Amino acid sequence: MWLTWRAATERALYGEAGFYLRERPSGHFRTSVSASSVFADAVLALLRQLDAELGEPETLDLVDIGAGEGALVAQVLAAADPALRDRLRVTAVDLSPRPQALPERIGWRRDLPERITGLAIANEWLDNVPVDVAEQTPDGPRLVLVNIRTGEERLGGPLRPADREWMDRWWPLSRVGSRAEIGRPRDEAWASVVTRLTRGRAIAIDYAHPVDNRPMCGTLTGYRDGAVVSPIPDGTCDITAHVALDACAAAGRRAGAISTTLSTQRDALRALGITGARPPMELAGTDPRAYLRALARASEEGELIDPSGLGGFGWLDQRR
């Protein structure tokens, strides 16, 4: 069967017996959440900042979009001080079934809450929102079709006007054979998050690229059992593509965001005190156990802010 990449990916990841309805992410790829509880510490620091900015509201939302196994919100809830924990309304949003071990305090739902006062965070969510792929031909861009069983590709018809308009603005193709991943569905998905903010912040974290440096052949990739594999949309692997976060930012502004920050995970976490600094050697002599704990912490922080790894993620932070 031949489908567009968007339709094929939707079917492979979220259709009946799709990859994300059957598999847990931790079995296939490493994320900031699975790498270290330090990431949850950073999110908790963000929550504390936001709580103060909002005047310590009676109910403060923490919404994790694309929550996977719910590890992030569970870690944040466990680490929060009692006064903040009592006011937190924690919601995990994911299409997969609720994990059995998840604390009862954490709500689990398939769709976004209607209203969010607090923090909505989407860590590696937008890269799994399916997109179409277009290839430039001598006669203009054409959709790329894929065989859902083999991954073989062929060219299809022309783009819809809305997709062509998006491409002309956000991913113009300059030469025959170059490709674009049409991020309009991701813009719409992100706008739906920002729209639901009554007061607070929405943060999207993903591998990203800017309009002046898009990859010539796209970024479509598959993951299975911790390894990169061919992105065959047969339901046996994760299928992902990097995100045009600058386009998502523009969609967020149209949805009502009053401020926007685009940065990297390295810069965002360093601003929250996650620096990877090693403890002083003097501590090894006075308190060896504390030194080893601090050294392990520094190593975990270093992985999260490594610019060639997790630190290279893009961070889109918008307020409303």
SERO-4910 file (N, C-alpha, C, O; in steps of 0.05 Angstrom, whole numbers):
BEGIN
 pado doro    nc1    nc2    nc3   cac1   cac2   cac3    cc1    cc2    cc3    oc1    oc2    oc3
  Met    A     17    -24      0      0      0      0     18     25      0     37     27     16
  Trp    A     11     44    -17     26     69    -19     10     92     -6    -13     96    -12
  Leu    A     23    106     12     11    129     26     30    152     27     54    148     22
  Thr    A     20    176     33     38    198     39     52    191     65     43    175     81
  Trp    A     75    204     70     90    199     95     73    206    120     75    192    140
  Arg    A     58    227    118     42    234    141     21    213    148     18    205    171
  Ala    A      7    203    128    -13    183    132      0    156    141    -11    142    158
  Ala    A     22    150    129     36    125    135     46    125    164     45    105    178
  Thr    A     58    148    172     69    150    199     46    150    220     49    137    241
  Glu    A     25    164    214      1    164    232     -8    135    237    -14    127    260
  Arg    A    -10    120    216    -19     92    218      1     75    233     -6     58    250
  Ala    A     27     79    227     48     62    239     52     68    269     57     49    284
  Leu    A     49     93    277     54    100    305     29     99    322     30     90    345
  Tyr    A      6    107    311    -18    111    328    -43     96    318    -64     98    330
  Gly    A    -40     81    297    -63     65    287    -67     41    304    -54     37    325
  Glu    A    -86     24    296    -91     -1    311    -66    -17    314    -53    -24    294
  Ala    A    -58    -23    338    -33    -38    344     -8    -22    335     12    -33    329
  Gly    A    -11      5    335     12     22    327     34     21    347     31     12    370
  Phe    A     58     30    339     82     28    355     78     40    382     86     28    402
  Tyr    A     67     64    384     65     78    410     42     68    427     40     75    450
  Leu    A     24     53    416      3     40    432     12     14    443     -1      2    460
  Arg    A     35      4    433     44    -23    440     71    -22    455     76    -40    471
  Glu    A     87     -2    450    114     -2    460    118     21    480    103     41    480
  Arg    A    138     19    498    146     40    516    171     53    505    190     39    498
  Pro    A    172     80    505    195     94    493    222     86    504    242     84    490
  Ser    A    223     81    530    249     75    543    263     50    532    287     47    535
  Gly    A    248     33    519    260      9    508    273     14    481    286     -4    470
  His    A    270     38    470    279     43    443    297     67    439    314     67    421
  Phe    A    295     87    456    313    110    453    316    124    480    299    122    498
  Arg    A    339    138    483    346    152    508    336    181    506    341    195    486
  Thr    A    323    190    527    314    218    528    326    231    552    339    218    569
  Ser    A    322    257    555    332    272    578    320    261    604    333    260    624
  Val    A    295    253    602    281    243    626    293    217    635    298    213    658
  Ser    A    298    199    616    309    172    623    338    174    630    349    156    644
  Ala    A    352    195    620    381    197    625    386    203    655    406    193    666
  Ser    A    369    221    667    376    229    694    352    243    707    336    256    694
  Ser    A    350    240    733    329    254    748    336    284    750    319    300    759
  Val    A    360    292    742    368    320    742    349    336    724    343    359    730
  Phe    A    339    323    703    321    337    685    295    345    700    285    367    696
  Ala    A    285    326    716    262    332    732    267    355    752    250    371    757
  Asp    A    292    356    762    299    378    780    297    405    766    288    424    777
  Ala    A    305    405    741    304    430    725    275    438    720    268    461    722
  Val    A    258    418    714    230    425    710    217    435    736    201    453    735
  Leu    A    225    423    758    215    432    784    224    461    789    208    477    800
  Ala    A    248    468    782    258    495    785    241    514    768    235    537    776
  Leu    A    235    506    744    217    522    726    190    526    740    179    548    739
  Leu    A    179    505    751    153    507    764    154    527    787    135    543    790
  Arg    A    175    526    803    177    544    826    179    573    816    166    591    827
  Gln    A    194    578    795    196    605    783    168    614    774    160    636    780
  Leu    A    155    597    760    128    604    749    108    608    771     91    626    769
  Asp    A    109    592    791     91    594    814     93    622    827     73    635    833
  Ala    A    118    631    830    122    658    841    112    680    822    100    699    831
  Glu    A    117    676    797    109    696    777     78    699    776     67    720    773
  Leu    A     64    676    780     35    676    779     22    683    806     -2    683    808
  Gly    A     38    688    826     27    695    852     17    672    868     -1    674    884
  Glu    A     30    649    864     23    624    879     -7    618    878    -21    620    898
  Pro    A    -17    612    854    -46    606    851    -55    582    867    -38    565    874
  Glu    A    -80    581    873    -91    559    889    -86    532    876    -80    512    890
  Thr    A    -87    531    849    -81    507    834    -61    513    813    -65    532    797
  Leu    A    -39    499    812    -18    503    792    -16    478    775    -12    456    786
  Asp    A    -19    481    749    -19    458    731     10    451    723     26    469    718
  Leu    A     15    425    721     38    414    707     27    394    687     16    373    695
  Val    A     30    399    662     19    382    641     43    372    624     57    388    612
  Asp    A     46    346    623     67    333    607     55    322    582     39    303    584
  Ile    A     61    333    559     49    325    534     67    305    519     91    311    514
  Gly    A     56    282    513     72    260    502     88    248    525    113    245    524
  Ala    A     74    241    546     86    234    572    100    207    572    115    201    590
  Gly    A     95    190    552    108    164    552    100    147    575     77    138    576
  Glu    A    118    142    593    113    125    617    107    142    641    103    131    663
  Gly    A    105    168    638     99    186    661    121    190    680    117    200    702
  Ala    A    146    184    672    168    186    690    174    214    699    180    220    722
  Leu    A    172    233    680    179    261    687    160    272    708    169    283    728
  Val    A    134    270    704    115    282    724    117    267    750    113    279    772
  Ala    A    122    241    750    125    226    775    149    235    791    148    238    815
  Gln    A    171    241    777    195    250    790    191    278    801    200    284    823
  Val    A    179    296    786    174    323    795    156    323    819    161    337    839
  Leu    A    135    307    818    116    306    841    130    296    866    125    307    888
  Ala    A    147    276    863    160    265    886    180    285    898    185    285    923
  Ala    A    193    301    881    213    320    891    202    346    901    217    361    915
  Ala    A    177    353    895    166    379    903    163    380    933    157    360    946
  Asp    A    166    404    944    162    407    973    132    405    978    116    411    961
  Pro    A    124    398   1003     96    393   1009     77    416   1002     55    412    993
  Ala    A     86    441   1007     68    463   1002     62    466    973     39    472    966
  Leu    A     82    462    956     77    463    927     62    438    917     44    440    901
  Arg    A     69    415    928     57    390    919     27    391    924     11    380    908
  Asp    A     18    402    946    -10    403    953    -26    420    932    -50    415    929
  Arg    A    -13    439    919    -27    456    900    -24    447    871    -36    458    853
  Leu    A     -7    427    867     -2    418    840    -24    401    829    -34    383    843
  Arg    A    -33    406    804    -51    389    790    -34    378    766    -28    392    747
  Val    A    -27    352    769     -8    340    750    -24    323    730    -40    306    737
  Thr    A    -18    328    704    -32    314    683    -12    303    663      5    318    653
  Ala    A    -14    278    656      2    266    635    -16    261    611    -37    249    614
  Val    A     -7    270    588    -22    267    563     -8    248    545     15    253    536
  Asp    A    -21    226    538     -8    206    520    -30    187    509    -50    183    522
  Leu    A    -25    177    485    -44    159    473    -42    130    483    -60    114    480
  Ser    A    -19    124    496    -15     97    506    -31     92    532    -39    112    544
  Pro    A    -35     67    540    -50     61    564    -35     72    589    -10     74    589
  Arg    A    -50     78    610    -38     89    634    -20     67    647    -28     44    650
  Pro    A      5     74    654     23     55    667     12     47    695      1     64    709
  Gln    A     13     22    701      2     12    726     15     25    751      1     29    771
  Ala    A     40     30    750     55     40    773     53     70    777     64     80    796
  Leu    A     39     84    760     38    113    762     22    121    787      1    110    792
  Pro    A     33    141    802     18    150    826    -10    159    819    -14    171    798
  Glu    A    -29    154    837    -57    161    833    -61    191    830    -79    200    816
  Arg    A    -43    207    842    -45    236    841    -43    247    812    -52    269    806
  Ile    A    -31    231    795    -25    240    768    -49    233    749    -55    209    747
  Gly    A    -61    253    737    -82    247    718    -70    237    692    -48    244    685
  Trp    A    -85    220    678    -76    208    653    -98    211    632   -121    202    637
  Arg    A    -92    224    610   -112    229    590   -100    228    562    -76    232    558
  Arg    A   -117    224    542   -108    222    514   -108    250    500    -96    253    479
  Asp    A   -122    269    512   -124    295    499   -115    317    518   -113    312    542
  Leu    A   -111    341    508   -102    363    525   -124    373    543   -148    373    535
  Pro    A   -118    382    567   -138    396    584   -148    421    569   -134    433    553
  Glu    A   -172    428    575   -184    452    563   -170    478    572   -167    496    556
  Arg    A   -162    479    597   -149    503    609   -125    494    625   -126    475    640
  Ile    A   -104    510    622    -79    504    636    -69    530    649    -64    550    635
  Thr    A    -66    530    675    -54    552    690    -29    541    703    -30    529    724
  Gly    A     -6    546    690     18    535    700     37    529    677     41    545    659
  Leu    A     48    504    677     69    496    658     59    473    641     51    452    652
  Ala    A     60    476    615     56    454    596     83    449    583     95    467    572
  Ile    A     92    424    585    118    417    574    115    394    555    102    374    561
  Ala    A    128    396    531    126    376    511    155    368    504    168    381    487
  Asn    A    165    347    516    192    338    512    192    315    491    182    293    496
  Glu    A    203    321    468    204    302    446    176    292    439    171    268    436
  Trp    A    157    311    436    130    305    427    126    314    398    116    298    382
  Leu    A    134    338    392    129    348    365    143    332    343    133    330    321
  Asp    A    166    320    349    180    305    329    165    279    321    171    267    301
  Asn    A    145    272    338    128    248    331    101    256    321     83    239    317
  Val    A     96    282    316     72    290    301     78    286    272     96    299    261
  Pro    A     63    268    259     70    260    231     68    284    211     51    301    214
  Val    A     87    283    192     88    304    172     91    292    144    101    270    141
  Asp    A     82    306    124     87    298     97    115    306     88    127    324     99
  Val    A    125    292     68    152    298     57    147    307     28    132    294     13
  Ala    A    161    328     20    160    337     -8    187    337    -20    207    342     -6
  Glu    A    189    332    -46    214    333    -61    212    352    -84    192    352    -99
  Gln    A    233    367    -88    233    386   -110    239    372   -137    257    356   -139
  Thr    A    222    378   -157    226    367   -184    229    391   -203    225    414   -195
  Pro    A    236    386   -228    238    408   -247    211    423   -251    211    446   -259
  Asp    A    189    410   -243    163    422   -246    152    432   -219    128    438   -217
  Gly    A    169    433   -199    160    443   -173    159    420   -153    164    397   -160
  Pro    A    152    426   -127    152    405   -107    129    385   -110    107    393   -118
  Arg    A    135    360   -104    115    339   -105    116    323    -79    137    321    -66
  Leu    A     93    313    -71     92    296    -47    107    270    -52    108    260    -74
  Val    A    119    260    -31    133    234    -32    114    213    -20    104    217      2
  Leu    A    110    191    -34     94    169    -25    112    147    -15    135    145    -25
  Val    A    103    130      4    120    109     15    103     83     16     79     84     22
  Asn    A    117     62     10    105     35     13    106     28     42    128     26     53
  Ile    A     83     23     55     83     19     84     96     -7     93    102    -10    116
  Arg    A    100    -25     74    112    -51     82    142    -52     77    156    -66     91
  Thr    A    151    -37     56    180    -39     49    195    -13     54    220    -14     56
  Gly    A    182     10     56    195     35     58    204     47     32    216     68     31
  Glu    A    199     32      9    205     43    -17    189     68    -22    166     71    -13
  Glu    A    201     87    -37    188    113    -42    183    117    -72    197    106    -89
  Arg    A    163    134    -78    159    144   -105    146    172   -103    134    179    -82
  Leu    A    147    187   -124    135    213   -124    105    212   -129     95    195   -145
  Gly    A     90    229   -114     61    231   -117     53    257   -131     68    267   -148
  Gly    A     31    268   -123     20    291   -136     31    317   -124     49    316   -106
  Pro    A     21    340   -133     29    366   -122     19    371    -94      2    356    -84
  Leu    A     30    391    -81     22    397    -54     -4    412    -53    -12    426    -72
  Arg    A    -18    410    -31    -41    426    -26    -32    455    -22    -10    460    -13
  Pro    A    -50    474    -29    -41    502    -27    -31    510      1    -11    525      3
  Ala    A    -43    501     22    -34    509     49     -6    498     55     10    511     68
  Asp    A     -1    473     46     26    461     50     47    476     33     69    480     41
  Arg    A     39    483      8     58    497     -9     65    525      3     87    534      2
  Glu    A     44    538     14     49    564     27     68    561     51     85    577     55
  Trp    A     63    540     67     81    535     90    110    530     80    129    542     92
  Met    A    113    514     60    140    508     50    154    532     39    178    536     44
  Asp    A    139    549     24    151    573     13    162    591     35    182    605     31
  Arg    A    147    592     58    156    609     80    177    597     97    196    610    104
  Trp    A    174    571    103    190    559    124    211    539    115    231    533    129
  Trp    A    208    527     91    227    508     81    229    509     51    222    490     38
  Pro    A    238    532     40    240    534     10    261    514     -1    283    511     11
  Leu    A    255    502    -23    273    483    -36    286    496    -60    273    506    -78
  Ser    A    313    495    -60    328    511    -79    338    494   -103    346    505   -123
  Arg    A    338    467   -100    349    451   -121    334    425   -125    322    415   -106
  Val    A    334    415   -149    320    390   -155    332    367   -138    356    364   -136
  Gly    A    314    351   -126    323    329   -109    323    336    -80    324    317    -63
  Ser    A    323    361    -73    322    369    -44    295    363    -33    275    362    -47
  Arg    A    294    360     -6    269    352      7    262    370     30    279    382     42
  Ala    A    236    371     36    226    385     59    206    368     74    192    352     62
  Glu    A    206    371    101    186    358    118    166    380    126    173    399    140
  Ile    A    142    377    117    122    399    118    111    400    146     94    384    154
  Gly    A    120    420    162    114    421    190     88    434    198     83    439    222
  Arg    A     70    439    179     45    452    186     29    438    207     18    451    225
  Pro    A     27    411    207     12    397    229     24    402    256     10    402    276
  Arg    A     50    405    257     63    411    283     57    439    293     53    444    316
  Asp    A     57    458    274     49    485    281     21    485    294     16    498    314
  Glu    A      3    470    281    -25    469    291    -26    455    318    -41    464    336
  Ala    A    -10    434    322    -10    420    347      1    438    369    -10    439    392
  Trp    A     22    453    363     33    471    384     14    494    390     12    501    413
  Ala    A      1    505    370    -18    527    374    -40    517    393    -51    533    408
  Ser    A    -48    492    390    -69    481    407    -61    480    436    -78    482    454
  Val    A    -35    478    442    -25    479    469    -26    507    480    -36    512    501
  Val    A    -14    526    464    -13    554    473    -41    565    478    -46    580    497
  Thr    A    -60    558    460    -87    568    463    -99    560    490   -116    575    501
  Arg    A    -92    537    501   -103    528    526    -91    540    550   -101    537    572
  Leu    A    -70    555    547    -58    569    570    -75    593    578    -80    611    562
  Thr    A    -84    592    603    -97    616    614    -76    635    624    -77    659    617
  Arg    A    -57    625    639    -33    640    648    -11    619    651    -16    597    662
  Gly    A     12    625    641     34    607    646     53    605    622     55    623    606
  Arg    A     66    582    621     87    577    600     83    550    587     74    531    599
  Ala    A     89    550    561     89    525    546    117    522    534    128    540    522
  Ile    A    129    498    538    156    493    530    157    468    513    148    447    521
  Ala    A    168    471    489    172    448    471    202    443    469    218    462    465
  Ile    A    210    418    471    238    410    471    241    388    450    229    367    451
  Asp    A    258    394    430    262    375    408    288    382    393    297    404    394
  Tyr    A    298    361    378    319    368    359    306    386    338    284    380    328
  Ala    A    320    407    330    307    427    313    328    439    294    352    434    296
  His    A    318    454    275    335    468    255    321    494    248    296    496    248
  Pro    A    336    515    241    325    541    234    320    544    204    331    528    188
  Val    A    304    563    196    297    566    168    321    571    150    320    564    126
  Asp    A    342    583    160    365    589    143    385    566    143    407    569    132
  Asn    A    378    544    156    397    521    156    382    495    157    388    477    174
  Arg    A    362    491    139    347    466    138    365    445    125    380    451    107
  Pro    A    362    420    134    378    398    121    368    393     92    344    393     87
  Met    A    387    389     74    380    387     46    361    363     40    344    365     22
  Cys    A    365    341     54    349    317     48    330    310     70    320    287     70
  Gly    A    325    327     89    307    321    111    320    306    133    344    301    133
  Thr    A    304    297    153    315    284    177    300    259    185    304    249    207
  Leu    A    282    249    168    266    226    175    283    203    183    301    195    169
  Thr    A    277    192    207    294    171    220    276    151    234    254    158    244
  Gly    A    286    126    236    273    106    252    290     98    276    315     99    274
  Tyr    A    277     89    298    291     79    321    278     53    330    254     51    331
  Arg    A    295     33    336    285      8    348    306     -3    366    330     -6    358
  Asp    A    299    -10    390    317    -23    409    343     -8    413    365    -19    415
  Gly    A    341     19    414    364     36    419    382     41    395    403     54    398
  Ala    A    374     32    371    390     35    348    375     51    326    351     49    325
  Val    A    390     65    309    378     78    286    373     58    264    391     42    258
  Val    A    349     58    253    341     39    232    328     55    210    321     78    213
  Ser    A    323     41    187    309     54    166    280     60    174    268     43    187
  Pro    A    270     83    168    243     91    177    221     77    159    208     90    143
  Ile    A    218     52    163    197     37    148    171     39    165    171     29    188
  Pro    A    150     50    154    125     54    169    107     30    171     84     30    162
  Asp    A    118      8    182    103    -17    185     95    -22    214     85    -44    220
  Gly    A    100     -3    232     92     -6    260    113    -19    277    108    -23    301
  Thr    A    136    -26    266    156    -40    282    178    -21    294    195    -30    309
  Cys    A    177      5    287    197     23    297    185     51    301    164     57    290
  Asp    A    199     66    318    192     95    321    200    109    295    221    103    283
  Ile    A    184    128    287    191    145    264    190    174    273    170    183    283
  Thr    A    212    188    268    214    215    278    227    233    257    241    224    239
  Ala    A    223    259    260    236    279    243    240    304    260    223    311    276
  His    A    263    317    256    269    342    271    247    363    266    232    361    246
  Val    A    246    383    283    224    402    284    233    430    275    254    439    284
  Ala    A    216    443    259    220    471    252    208    487    275    186    498    273
  Leu    A    223    490    297    213    503    320    208    533    315    191    545    328
  Asp    A    222    545    296    217    573    290    189    576    278    175    596    284
  Ala    A    180    557    262    153    558    251    132    554    273    111    567    274
  Cys    A    138    535    292    120    530    314    118    556    332     97    562    342
  Ala    A    140    570    335    140    594    351    121    615    338    106    628    353
  Ala    A    122    618    312    104    636    299     75    628    302     58    645    306
  Ala    A     70    602    301     42    592    306     34    598    335     11    605    340
  Gly    A     52    595    354     46    601    382     40    631    386     22    638    401
  Arg    A     54    648    372     48    677    374     20    683    363      6    699    374
  Arg    A     13    670    341    -13    674    329    -35    664    349    -58    674    349
  Ala    A    -28    644    365    -47    633    384    -49    649    410    -64    642    428
  Gly    A    -33    670    412    -35    687    436    -11    689    454    -12    703    474
  Ala    A     11    676    447     35    679    463     45    708    463     46    721    443
  Ile    A     52    717    487     60    745    490     90    748    491    100    771    489
  Ser    A    104    726    495    134    727    493    144    700    484    131    680    488
  Thr    A    167    701    471    178    677    459    208    676    463    222    696    458
  Thr    A    218    653    471    247    649    473    254    623    459    243    602    465
  Leu    A    273    625    440    284    602    426    313    599    434    329    617    430
  Ser    A    319    576    446    347    572    455    353    542    453    339    527    440
  Thr    A    375    534    465    382    506    466    378    495    494    376    510    513
  Gln    A    377    468    496    375    457    523    399    464    540    397    469    564
  Arg    A    422    465    528    446    473    543    443    500    556    448    503    580
  Asp    A    434    520    540    431    547    551    408    548    571    410    561    592
  Ala    A    386    534    565    363    535    583    369    522    610    362    533    631
  Leu    A    383    499    610    389    486    635    411    500    651    410    501    676
  Arg    A    430    511    637    451    527    651    439    551    665    448    558    687
  Ala    A    418    563    654    405    585    667    390    576    692    384    593    709
  Leu    A    384    550    693    370    539    717    390    527    737    381    514    756
  Gly    A    415    532    733    435    522    751    446    495    745    461    484    762
  Ile    A    439    483    722    450    457    714    475    462    698    474    467    674
  Thr    A    498    461    711    523    469    698    543    447    693    561    450    676
  Gly    A    540    424    706    560    402    703    586    408    716    605    394    711
  Ala    A    587    428    734    612    434    748    620    412    767    604    402    783
  Arg    A    646    405    766    656    384    784    659    395    812    665    419    816
  Pro    A    656    378    833    659    387    860    689    393    866    706    382    852
  Pro    A    695    410    885    723    416    892    737    391    902    725    375    917
  Met    A    762    387    895    777    364    904    780    363    934    782    341    946
  Glu    A    779    387    948    781    387    977    759    370    990    763    359   1011
  Leu    A    736    369    977    714    354    988    720    324    990    710    310   1007
  Ala    A    737    314    971    744    286    971    759    279    997    756    256   1007
  Gly    A    774    298   1008    789    292   1032    772    295   1057    776    280   1077
  Thr    A    752    313   1057    736    318   1081    711    301   1082    702    293   1104
  Asp    A    700    295   1059    675    279   1058    674    263   1032    662    271   1013
  Pro    A    688    240   1031    691    225   1006    663    217    994    660    217    970
  Arg    A    644    209   1011    618    201   1001    604    224    987    592    221    966
  Ala    A    605    247   1000    592    271    988    606    278    962    593    287    943
  Tyr    A    632    275    961    647    281    937    638    263    914    634    272    892
  Leu    A    635    237    920    627    218    899    598    224    890    592    221    866
  Arg    A    581    231    909    554    238    901    554    263    883    540    264    862
  Ala    A    570    283    890    571    308    874    584    302    847    576    315    827
  Leu    A    603    284    846    616    278    821    596    264    802    596    269    778
  Ala    A    581    245    813    560    232    797    540    251    787    531    250    764
  Arg    A    532    270    804    513    291    795    524    308    773    510    314    753
  Ala    A    549    315    775    562    331    754    562    316    728    559    329    707
  Ser    A    567    290    729    567    274    704    540    274    691    537    276    667
  Glu    A    519    271    708    491    271    697    484    298    685    472    300    664
  Glu    A    492    319    699    487    346    688    501    350    662    491    362    643
  Gly    A    526    340    661    542    343    637    529    330    613    530    341    591
  Glu    A    517    307    617    504    294    594    480    310    584    475    312    560
  Leu    A    465    322    603    441    337    595    448    363    580    432    373    564
  Ile    A    472    374    584    479    399    571    501    396    550    511    416    540
  Asp    A    508    372    544    528    366    523    518    377    496    498    367    486
  Pro    A    531    397    484    520    409    459    520    390    436    505    394    417
  Ser    A    535    368    437    535    349    415    515    326    420    512    308    404
  Gly    A    501    327    443    481    307    450    455    320    459    444    336    444
  Leu    A    447    313    483    421    323    493    421    354    496    400    366    493
  Gly    A    444    366    501    445    395    503    439    409    477    434    433    477
  Gly    A    440    395    455    435    407    429    406    409    422    399    421    402
  Phe    A    388    398    439    359    401    434    352    431    433    363    447    447
  Gly    A    332    437    416    321    464    416    300    466    438    285    447    443
  Trp    A    298    490    450    278    496    471    261    520    460    272    541    455
  Leu    A    236    516    458    217    537    451    201    543    476    186    525    486
  Asp    A    203    567    487    190    575    512    172    598    505    181    620    498
  Gln    A    145    595    508    126    616    503    108    620    527    101    601    541
  Arg    A    101    645    532     85    653    555     58    665    545     56    676    524
  Arg    A     39    662    563     13    674    557      0    683    584    -22    694    584
***
